[in-house]
Amino acid sequence: MTPNAAPAQSPFNPEQHRIERVLCFSAHPDDVDFGAAGTIAAWTAAGVEVSYCIMTDGDAGGFDPAQRAEIIALRAAEQERAAALVGVTDIHYLHQRDGYLEPTHEVMRGVVKLIREVRPDVVLSMHPERNWKRIQKSHPDHLAVGEAVTRAVYPAVENPFAYPDLAEAGLEAFKLPWLWLYAGPEERENHFVDVTEHVESKLEAIHVHVSQHPDAEAMEATVRRGMQANAGRAGLPDGRSAEAFHVVMVNGPGTIAGF
């Protein structure tokens, strides 16, 4: 995005489009807290049902060699506490190996299964495209989440003949309205959510993941600056904070199957 350029226009209009259920996908415990915990806190405060799906157990995370035997249980407990701080109690895991995640049919089937079970208005996922300005946002597992979820959302979730065992088990095809992507390239971001009232909840959630933050003070300062920069790009007044997303309408008025 060139300096001072207006962000692309989001197809989502909060005044027109209702959200009642959201299913959030991330690669590791803590990813969704960095990417969207402010928005999630705003949703749950408004009565929206939000569920998480963490694709790996985060077994390669942390910095303490002495924690290797307990890191999976530790990170799951951290994610549970962090989620509760923003109003989320429904957490699912695909139990893939941290650092080895790929958009395989095993993973995609798991995504399709969960989307068909939850039947959300919004699927929130990490972005499948690499961010070259800050490559740390584009861990290979993050990209794999984005690719697996995007492939699953169309066409498999809405194709009754994809993964037929799911349909045989009673999980019928489902047309997802919205796909929201986070942690992607800035130039793709077209939707900003003012999370000023939920900044402290987001930061509390991030701080719960103590096993992952050797410098918590620097981490918090970076997160605050990022949200303030997002607010500036969104044209919000000084002092506001925002989270940024790439919003894609999957099925809406005028959508034709197969196009």
C-alpha positions as CSV (number, residue, x, y, z in Angstrom):
1,M,0.0,0.0,0.0
2,T,1.4,3.4,-0.9
3,P,1.7,6.1,1.8
4,N,-1.6,7.8,2.5
5,A,-3.5,5.4,0.2
6,A,-7.0,4.6,1.4
7,P,-7.5,0.9,2.3
8,A,-9.6,-1.3,0.0
9,Q,-13.3,-1.3,0.7
10,S,-14.6,-4.2,2.8
11,P,-17.7,-6.0,1.5
12,F,-18.8,-6.3,5.2
13,N,-21.0,-3.7,6.6
14,P,-21.6,-4.0,10.4
15,E,-24.9,-2.0,10.0
16,Q,-26.3,-4.6,7.5
17,H,-24.6,-7.9,8.2
18,R,-25.4,-9.8,11.4
19,I,-22.9,-12.1,13.1
20,E,-24.1,-14.7,15.6
21,R,-21.5,-17.4,15.4
22,V,-17.8,-17.2,14.6
23,L,-15.2,-20.0,14.3
24,C,-11.6,-19.0,14.6
25,F,-8.6,-21.0,13.3
26,S,-5.0,-20.5,14.3
27,A,-1.8,-22.5,14.0
28,H,-0.6,-22.2,17.6
29,P,-1.9,-21.3,21.1
30,D,-1.6,-17.4,21.2
31,D,-1.9,-16.7,17.5
32,V,-5.5,-15.7,17.7
33,D,-4.9,-13.5,20.7
34,F,-2.3,-11.5,18.9
35,G,-4.3,-11.3,15.7
36,A,-7.9,-10.8,16.8
37,A,-8.5,-11.0,20.6
38,G,-9.9,-7.4,20.7
39,T,-12.4,-8.1,18.0
40,I,-13.3,-11.4,19.6
41,A,-13.9,-9.6,23.0
42,A,-16.2,-7.2,21.2
43,W,-18.1,-10.0,19.6
44,T,-18.6,-12.0,22.8
45,A,-19.6,-8.8,24.7
46,A,-22.3,-8.4,22.1
47,G,-23.5,-12.0,22.6
48,V,-21.8,-13.6,19.6
49,E,-20.8,-17.3,20.1
50,V,-17.1,-17.7,19.3
51,S,-15.2,-21.0,19.0
52,Y,-11.5,-21.6,18.5
53,C,-9.7,-24.3,16.6
54,I,-5.9,-24.5,17.2
55,M,-4.4,-26.7,14.6
56,T,-1.2,-27.7,16.4
57,D,-0.4,-28.3,20.1
58,G,2.4,-25.7,20.1
59,D,4.9,-28.4,21.0
60,A,7.8,-26.5,19.4
61,G,7.2,-23.3,21.3
62,G,8.7,-21.8,24.3
63,F,12.3,-21.1,25.3
64,D,13.0,-23.3,28.4
65,P,14.5,-26.8,27.5
66,A,13.3,-28.0,30.9
67,Q,9.7,-27.5,29.7
68,R,9.7,-29.9,26.8
69,A,7.9,-32.7,28.5
70,E,5.1,-30.4,29.7
71,I,4.9,-27.8,27.0
72,I,1.8,-29.2,25.3
73,A,-0.3,-29.2,28.5
74,L,1.2,-25.9,29.5
75,R,0.2,-24.2,26.3
76,A,-3.2,-25.7,26.3
77,A,-3.8,-24.3,29.8
78,E,-2.5,-20.9,28.7
79,Q,-4.9,-20.8,25.7
80,E,-7.8,-21.8,27.9
81,R,-7.2,-19.0,30.3
82,A,-6.5,-16.5,27.6
83,A,-9.7,-17.5,25.7
84,A,-11.8,-17.1,28.9
85,L,-10.5,-13.5,29.3
86,V,-12.2,-12.6,26.0
87,G,-15.3,-14.7,26.5
88,V,-14.4,-17.9,24.7
89,T,-14.8,-21.3,26.3
90,D,-15.2,-23.6,23.2
91,I,-11.7,-24.7,22.1
92,H,-10.9,-27.4,19.6
93,Y,-7.5,-28.9,18.6
94,L,-6.5,-30.8,15.4
95,H,-3.3,-32.0,17.2
96,Q,-0.9,-31.5,14.3
97,R,2.8,-31.3,15.0
98,D,4.1,-27.7,15.5
99,G,6.3,-26.7,12.6
100,Y,5.1,-29.5,10.3
101,L,1.6,-28.2,9.5
102,E,0.6,-28.6,5.8
103,P,-2.7,-28.1,4.0
104,T,-3.2,-31.9,3.6
105,H,-6.6,-33.6,3.1
106,E,-6.4,-34.8,6.7
107,V,-6.2,-31.2,7.9
108,M,-8.8,-30.0,5.4
109,R,-11.2,-32.7,6.4
110,G,-10.8,-31.6,10.0
111,V,-11.6,-28.0,9.0
112,V,-14.6,-29.0,7.0
113,K,-15.9,-31.2,9.8
114,L,-15.7,-28.4,12.3
115,I,-17.2,-25.7,10.1
116,R,-20.1,-28.0,9.3
117,E,-20.6,-28.7,13.0
118,V,-20.5,-25.1,14.1
119,R,-22.1,-23.6,11.0
120,P,-20.7,-20.1,11.6
121,D,-21.5,-16.8,10.0
122,V,-17.8,-16.0,10.0
123,V,-14.7,-18.2,9.7
124,L,-11.7,-16.2,11.0
125,S,-8.4,-17.6,9.8
126,M,-4.7,-16.8,9.5
127,H,-3.9,-15.5,6.0
128,P,-2.5,-17.8,3.3
129,E,-0.2,-15.1,1.9
130,R,3.2,-14.2,3.2
131,N,3.8,-10.8,4.7
132,W,7.2,-9.6,3.4
133,K,7.3,-6.5,5.5
134,R,7.3,-8.6,8.7
135,I,8.1,-12.1,7.9
136,Q,7.7,-13.2,11.5
137,K,3.9,-12.9,11.0
138,S,4.2,-15.6,8.2
139,H,5.5,-18.7,10.1
140,P,5.0,-21.6,7.7
141,D,2.4,-23.0,10.0
142,H,0.4,-19.7,9.7
143,L,0.4,-19.9,6.0
144,A,-0.6,-23.6,6.1
145,V,-3.6,-22.6,8.3
146,G,-4.7,-20.0,5.8
147,E,-4.3,-22.3,2.8
148,A,-6.1,-25.3,4.5
149,V,-9.0,-23.1,5.6
150,T,-9.3,-21.3,2.3
151,R,-9.4,-24.5,0.4
152,A,-11.9,-26.0,2.8
153,V,-14.2,-23.0,2.7
154,Y,-14.6,-23.4,-1.0
155,P,-15.6,-25.8,-2.3
156,A,-15.4,-28.6,0.2
157,V,-17.6,-27.1,3.0
158,E,-20.5,-26.5,0.6
159,N,-20.0,-29.6,-1.6
160,P,-22.1,-32.5,-0.4
161,F,-19.8,-34.9,-2.3
162,A,-16.6,-33.7,-0.7
163,Y,-15.5,-36.0,2.2
164,P,-18.7,-38.1,1.8
165,D,-18.1,-39.8,5.2
166,L,-19.0,-36.4,6.9
167,A,-22.3,-36.3,5.1
168,E,-23.0,-39.9,6.0
169,A,-22.4,-38.9,9.6
170,G,-25.1,-36.2,9.3
171,L,-22.8,-33.2,8.7
172,E,-24.5,-31.6,5.8
173,A,-22.9,-29.2,3.3
174,F,-23.0,-25.6,4.4
175,K,-22.6,-22.3,2.6
176,L,-20.3,-20.1,4.6
177,P,-21.2,-16.3,4.3
178,W,-17.9,-14.7,5.4
179,L,-14.1,-15.5,5.6
180,W,-12.1,-13.0,7.6
181,L,-8.3,-13.4,7.4
182,Y,-5.7,-12.0,9.8
183,A,-1.9,-11.8,10.0
184,G,-1.5,-11.2,6.3
185,P,0.0,-8.6,4.0
186,E,-1.0,-5.1,4.9
187,E,-2.0,-4.3,1.3
188,R,-4.8,-7.0,1.5
189,E,-6.4,-5.6,4.7
190,N,-9.8,-4.0,3.9
191,H,-11.6,-4.0,7.2
192,F,-10.8,-2.4,10.5
193,V,-12.5,-3.0,13.9
194,D,-12.2,-0.4,16.5
195,V,-11.2,-2.3,19.6
196,T,-10.3,0.6,21.9
197,E,-12.6,-0.6,24.6
198,H,-11.1,-4.1,24.5
199,V,-7.4,-3.3,24.3
200,E,-6.7,-4.3,27.9
201,S,-8.6,-7.6,27.6
202,K,-6.5,-8.4,24.5
203,L,-3.3,-7.6,26.3
204,E,-4.3,-9.6,29.3
205,A,-5.0,-12.6,27.0
206,I,-1.6,-12.2,25.3
207,H,0.2,-11.9,28.7
208,V,-1.3,-15.3,29.8
209,H,1.0,-17.0,27.3
210,V,4.0,-16.4,29.5
211,S,5.9,-19.4,28.1
212,Q,6.2,-17.6,24.8
213,H,7.3,-14.1,25.8
214,P,10.9,-13.6,27.0
215,D,10.4,-9.8,26.9
216,A,6.7,-9.1,27.8
217,E,7.2,-5.3,28.1
218,A,8.6,-5.0,24.6
219,M,5.9,-7.4,23.3
220,E,3.1,-5.2,24.8
221,A,4.6,-2.0,23.4
222,T,4.8,-3.5,19.9
223,V,1.2,-4.7,20.1
224,R,-0.1,-1.3,21.2
225,R,1.8,0.4,18.4
226,G,0.4,-1.9,15.8
227,M,-3.2,-1.4,16.9
228,Q,-2.7,2.4,17.0
229,A,-1.2,2.3,13.5
230,N,-4.2,0.2,12.3
231,A,-6.5,2.9,13.7
232,G,-4.6,5.6,11.8
233,R,-5.0,3.6,8.6
234,A,-8.7,3.2,9.3
235,G,-9.1,7.0,9.7
236,L,-10.1,6.7,13.4
237,P,-9.4,9.6,15.7
238,D,-6.1,9.8,17.6
239,G,-6.0,7.6,20.7
240,R,-8.1,4.8,19.2
241,S,-6.9,1.3,18.5
242,A,-8.0,-1.2,15.8
243,E,-7.4,-4.6,14.4
244,A,-7.2,-5.2,10.7
245,F,-8.5,-8.0,8.5
246,H,-8.9,-9.1,4.9
247,V,-12.6,-9.8,4.6
248,V,-13.9,-12.0,1.8
249,M,-17.6,-12.6,1.0
250,V,-17.8,-16.3,0.2
251,N,-21.6,-16.6,-0.2
252,G,-23.9,-13.7,-0.5
253,P,-26.6,-12.1,-2.7
254,G,-25.8,-13.0,-6.3
255,T,-23.4,-15.9,-5.5
256,I,-23.7,-18.7,-8.1
257,A,-22.5,-22.1,-7.2
258,G,-19.2,-22.8,-9.0
259,F,-18.4,-19.2,-9.8
